[in-house]
């Protein structure tokens, strides 16, 4: 169970490497990867080496060709001081760590350190240092060593050291790259290889049967199912959304009507406020008292001209005079009240 859990963690970290970065090439399964990128018009290759204790120990990143940068060891090309590596933990994402390193070099194109020695032997040694191979981290043997113990690991290390002799650098990368990238080529005959080259249908079938392509197809199917589920969920919410939209429209209409009614009532309120203003009432009382006095004078004039008799004159005159006196009294009392309020500062 521990081995399966460890292997699952390693594969998850490798998946993050492929998700967050382009041009990832698997050189050795579960052990070595190359990420190609461009910076300042120059092509670079970042080699990612996963140790036997990965992901409990941080990965090893080597840039080729060697560059001048405060993160990079100028002798070996190993990236040592990147924040993602310095702060690395088993919970870090390998893909994000590599992505941050590549973005740093893409944003600030580094200067390549040129070899100072013209000796071909020194150049070969430098190449061996700059582009390490999988003898540091056995490819498939890493997964086996997790399951089989120390003796198997020692044997695998010995075999790996033998395969990665510095006298045979070409033998280190090309066959292993072909075996891991195209695992079925070694089992094909010459006629089948020719058919693979000449027959597009046979070539397509061969590609479809590759484990990498099958894995990608499975991931694609999973993503399609996920998108379909999200689409169905959105459709199921569409009816509820339409209902909410209709309710919101009704609420807006109701609010508009209430706003219009509020404006109308506010106008009435202002009109009534003006009508029942104490100063306005006092002015109306003064006008009413003046009208009553005018009526008294009119009744006197009618009596003097003989248009009405004494009884009618007394009745009309008394009524008009009474109204004039009441209105003058009310106007005077209201004026006193207003003066008192004004003195009180109200």
Legacy VTK file of the C-alpha trace (Angstrom):
# vtk DataFile Version 3.0
C-alpha trace
ASCII
DATASET POLYDATA
POINTS 346 float
0.000 0.000 0.000
2.833 2.388 0.829
4.460 1.651 -2.536
1.203 2.274 -4.417
0.648 5.514 -2.521
4.212 6.650 -3.265
3.845 5.768 -6.937
0.537 7.652 -7.092
2.193 10.762 -5.621
5.014 10.578 -8.189
2.595 10.243 -11.099
0.505 13.135 -9.798
3.622 15.340 -9.661
4.530 14.310 -13.224
1.003 15.178 -14.354
1.416 18.698 -12.919
4.708 19.009 -14.816
2.948 18.233 -18.116
-0.075 20.408 -17.320
1.769 23.616 -16.385
4.543 23.372 -19.008
4.790 22.878 -22.763
7.278 20.756 -24.704
7.794 18.195 -21.921
9.667 15.078 -23.103
9.868 11.984 -20.899
13.428 10.658 -21.229
13.248 8.015 -18.489
9.990 6.851 -16.965
9.380 8.324 -13.518
12.952 9.641 -13.415
14.055 12.122 -16.110
12.237 14.748 -18.150
13.326 17.501 -20.537
11.475 20.775 -20.995
12.432 22.834 -24.052
11.808 26.585 -24.096
13.048 29.741 -25.823
14.410 32.916 -24.276
15.976 35.895 -26.007
15.956 34.093 -29.370
17.967 31.134 -27.993
16.752 27.585 -27.314
17.269 26.121 -23.846
16.608 22.744 -22.280
15.676 22.258 -18.629
16.381 18.732 -17.385
14.236 17.558 -14.474
15.652 14.650 -12.439
13.520 12.863 -9.856
15.458 11.056 -7.139
14.644 7.761 -5.425
13.087 9.620 -2.483
10.995 11.968 -4.624
8.597 13.608 -3.763
9.957 13.579 -0.185
13.142 15.193 -1.517
13.260 18.058 -3.965
13.880 17.426 -7.672
17.089 18.343 -9.431
16.843 20.946 -12.219
19.707 21.502 -14.682
19.731 24.143 -17.416
21.540 23.594 -20.721
23.485 25.420 -22.004
24.818 26.779 -18.719
23.792 30.382 -18.080
24.915 33.193 -15.837
22.235 33.618 -13.173
22.189 33.903 -9.398
20.019 30.785 -9.202
22.379 28.644 -11.297
25.594 26.881 -10.300
28.014 28.078 -13.033
30.031 24.854 -12.864
27.262 22.289 -13.251
24.266 24.256 -14.554
22.154 23.023 -11.636
19.483 25.429 -10.434
19.997 25.670 -6.682
18.535 28.952 -5.392
15.130 29.173 -7.072
12.461 30.014 -4.456
10.358 27.016 -5.448
13.308 24.677 -4.788
14.464 26.414 -1.614
10.963 26.205 -0.147
10.189 22.801 -1.634
8.063 20.338 0.351
6.268 17.055 -0.524
3.115 19.133 -0.970
4.652 21.404 -3.626
3.622 21.081 -7.286
6.517 20.060 -9.528
4.832 21.688 -12.534
4.531 25.064 -10.817
8.139 24.955 -9.589
9.418 24.299 -13.131
7.013 26.856 -14.588
8.291 29.579 -12.227
11.907 28.833 -13.217
11.158 28.946 -16.945
9.173 32.180 -16.610
12.082 33.785 -14.784
14.433 32.941 -17.678
11.849 34.007 -20.298
11.221 37.370 -18.639
14.935 38.082 -18.155
16.893 36.343 -20.941
20.094 35.063 -19.320
23.622 35.224 -20.693
25.128 31.911 -21.772
28.481 31.007 -20.194
30.851 30.135 -23.034
33.562 27.491 -22.530
36.990 29.037 -21.906
38.941 25.939 -22.997
39.250 24.869 -26.658
40.275 21.333 -25.612
37.754 18.844 -27.081
38.206 16.586 -24.085
37.257 19.390 -21.738
34.250 20.159 -23.917
33.117 16.547 -23.740
33.496 16.533 -19.965
31.565 19.756 -19.759
28.784 18.226 -21.865
28.666 15.256 -19.524
28.195 17.628 -16.588
25.731 19.932 -18.283
23.382 17.292 -19.671
23.165 14.534 -17.052
21.636 11.219 -17.923
19.550 8.797 -16.065
22.438 7.004 -14.310
21.886 9.450 -11.426
18.239 8.414 -11.160
17.360 4.990 -12.614
14.265 5.143 -14.831
12.030 2.095 -14.347
14.342 0.754 -11.677
13.251 3.547 -9.315
9.710 2.158 -9.083
11.086 -1.393 -8.666
13.455 -0.359 -5.905
10.568 1.065 -3.916
9.028 -2.404 -3.894
11.970 -4.829 -3.839
14.374 -3.370 -1.227
18.012 -2.428 -0.900
19.716 -5.302 -2.696
17.731 -4.780 -5.875
18.437 -1.054 -5.707
22.167 -1.699 -5.438
22.054 -4.049 -8.407
20.101 -1.562 -10.479
22.541 1.194 -9.575
25.414 -0.943 -10.751
23.676 -1.769 -14.035
22.797 1.865 -14.525
26.380 2.947 -13.906
27.510 0.428 -16.482
25.022 1.700 -19.057
26.012 5.326 -18.518
29.716 5.028 -19.063
31.160 8.321 -20.277
32.801 6.455 -23.160
29.432 5.813 -24.796
27.322 8.973 -24.457
25.107 8.271 -27.504
23.983 4.954 -26.092
22.584 6.694 -23.012
19.751 8.710 -24.459
18.572 7.673 -27.925
17.529 4.011 -27.347
15.970 4.811 -23.988
14.052 7.735 -25.467
12.693 5.504 -28.245
11.775 2.689 -25.858
9.841 4.934 -23.523
8.244 7.111 -26.187
7.426 4.269 -28.634
7.313 1.066 -26.552
5.909 -1.039 -29.405
8.555 -0.279 -32.051
10.997 -2.869 -30.717
8.468 -5.655 -31.323
7.745 -4.731 -34.950
9.346 -6.463 -37.895
11.011 -4.646 -40.747
7.940 -5.144 -42.960
5.721 -3.746 -40.239
8.015 -0.738 -39.839
7.828 -0.134 -43.599
4.065 -0.474 -43.464
4.031 1.953 -40.575
5.909 4.438 -42.733
3.811 3.940 -45.885
0.321 3.081 -44.675
-1.461 6.046 -42.983
-4.241 3.826 -41.615
-1.762 1.404 -40.038
0.147 4.372 -38.632
-3.052 5.841 -37.139
-3.981 2.500 -35.564
-0.500 2.160 -34.119
-0.702 5.642 -32.597
-4.157 4.945 -31.157
-2.825 1.816 -29.394
-0.045 3.712 -27.625
-0.546 3.980 -23.874
0.172 7.720 -23.922
-2.490 8.345 -26.555
-4.959 6.096 -24.750
-4.316 7.979 -21.532
-4.868 11.290 -23.318
-8.081 9.960 -24.848
-9.282 8.856 -21.419
-8.490 12.283 -20.001
-10.278 13.891 -22.950
-13.338 11.686 -22.410
-13.291 12.555 -18.720
-13.141 16.275 -19.516
-15.965 15.904 -22.057
-18.115 14.152 -19.448
-17.305 16.864 -16.961
-18.285 19.577 -19.450
-21.515 17.731 -20.253
-22.359 17.462 -16.556
-21.703 21.175 -16.077
-23.863 21.936 -19.134
-26.721 19.820 -17.765
-26.409 21.487 -14.405
-26.555 24.914 -16.060
-29.639 23.872 -18.039
-31.339 22.669 -14.867
-30.716 26.074 -13.321
-32.025 27.939 -16.370
-35.697 27.565 -15.336
-34.931 28.871 -11.874
-32.957 31.745 -13.382
-35.867 32.659 -15.703
-38.243 32.615 -12.736
-35.943 34.851 -10.738
-35.624 37.195 -13.717
-39.439 37.392 -14.063
-39.817 38.037 -10.344
-37.167 40.746 -10.520
-39.003 42.368 -13.448
-42.265 42.347 -11.461
-40.512 43.847 -8.469
-39.037 46.585 -10.656
-42.510 47.379 -12.067
-44.009 47.467 -8.565
-41.178 49.695 -7.377
-41.785 52.048 -10.302
-45.500 52.342 -9.462
-44.748 52.899 -5.790
-42.228 55.581 -6.763
-44.810 57.387 -8.903
-47.402 57.171 -6.118
-44.848 58.460 -3.621
-44.095 61.459 -5.869
-47.821 62.217 -6.204
-48.415 62.034 -2.446
-45.351 64.168 -1.842
-46.771 66.888 -4.104
-50.070 66.780 -2.199
-48.182 66.972 1.066
-46.248 70.037 -0.074
-49.474 71.676 -1.250
-51.214 70.984 2.054
-48.166 72.144 3.972
-48.299 75.437 2.108
-52.080 75.767 2.635
-51.928 75.138 6.378
-48.883 77.237 7.005
-49.686 79.525 10.017
-48.547 82.661 8.214
-50.711 81.787 5.233
-53.732 81.194 7.502
-53.177 84.631 9.081
-53.153 86.258 5.673
-56.408 84.460 4.765
-58.025 85.688 8.003
-56.991 89.257 7.193
-58.513 88.964 3.727
-61.723 87.402 5.119
-62.050 90.191 7.727
-61.585 92.813 5.018
-64.294 91.162 2.899
-66.669 91.176 5.871
-66.089 94.908 6.387
-66.811 95.489 2.707
-70.106 93.587 3.092
-71.037 95.835 6.046
-70.442 98.940 3.952
-72.482 97.490 1.096
-75.440 96.801 3.436
-75.268 100.393 4.762
-75.230 101.765 1.229
-78.241 99.646 0.245
-80.196 100.861 3.313
-79.383 104.533 2.633
-80.503 104.126 -0.978
-83.777 102.623 0.188
-83.161 99.296 -1.431
-83.736 97.302 1.762
-85.884 97.848 4.831
-84.684 98.345 8.407
-85.268 94.762 9.493
-83.262 93.322 6.591
-80.529 95.898 7.034
-80.099 95.109 10.736
-80.015 91.373 10.102
-77.473 91.527 7.256
-75.327 94.179 8.829
-75.177 92.404 12.181
-74.159 89.111 10.539
-71.373 90.701 8.442
-70.073 92.724 11.389
-69.983 89.615 13.559
-67.948 87.759 10.946
-65.523 90.661 10.632
-65.023 90.859 14.408
-64.464 87.067 14.765
-61.949 86.998 11.936
-60.062 90.001 13.264
-59.948 88.401 16.720
-58.636 85.109 15.315
-56.073 86.937 13.177
-54.908 88.951 16.161
-54.658 85.862 18.408
-52.741 83.930 15.707
-50.388 86.872 15.220
-49.623 86.904 18.932
-48.917 83.159 18.899
-46.608 83.490 15.922
-44.753 86.352 17.587
-44.330 84.254 20.749
-42.959 81.339 18.723
-40.600 83.628 16.868
-39.264 85.044 20.164
-38.784 81.498 21.441
-36.716 80.733 18.369
-39.118 78.093 17.014
LINES 1 347
346 0 1 2 3 4 5 6 7 8 9 10 11 12 13 14 15 16 17 18 19 20 21 22 23 24 25 26 27 28 29 30 31 32 33 34 35 36 37 38 39 40 41 42 43 44 45 46 47 48 49 50 51 52 53 54 55 56 57 58 59 60 61 62 63 64 65 66 67 68 69 70 71 72 73 74 75 76 77 78 79 80 81 82 83 84 85 86 87 88 89 90 91 92 93 94 95 96 97 98 99 100 101 102 103 104 105 106 107 108 109 110 111 112 113 114 115 116 117 118 119 120 121 122 123 124 125 126 127 128 129 130 131 132 133 134 135 136 137 138 139 140 141 142 143 144 145 146 147 148 149 150 151 152 153 154 155 156 157 158 159 160 161 162 163 164 165 166 167 168 169 170 171 172 173 174 175 176 177 178 179 180 181 182 183 184 185 186 187 188 189 190 191 192 193 194 195 196 197 198 199 200 201 202 203 204 205 206 207 208 209 210 211 212 213 214 215 216 217 218 219 220 221 222 223 224 225 226 227 228 229 230 231 232 233 234 235 236 237 238 239 240 241 242 243 244 245 246 247 248 249 250 251 252 253 254 255 256 257 258 259 260 261 262 263 264 265 266 267 268 269 270 271 272 273 274 275 276 277 278 279 280 281 282 283 284 285 286 287 288 289 290 291 292 293 294 295 296 297 298 299 300 301 302 303 304 305 306 307 308 309 310 311 312 313 314 315 316 317 318 319 320 321 322 323 324 325 326 327 328 329 330 331 332 333 334 335 336 337 338 339 340 341 342 343 344 345
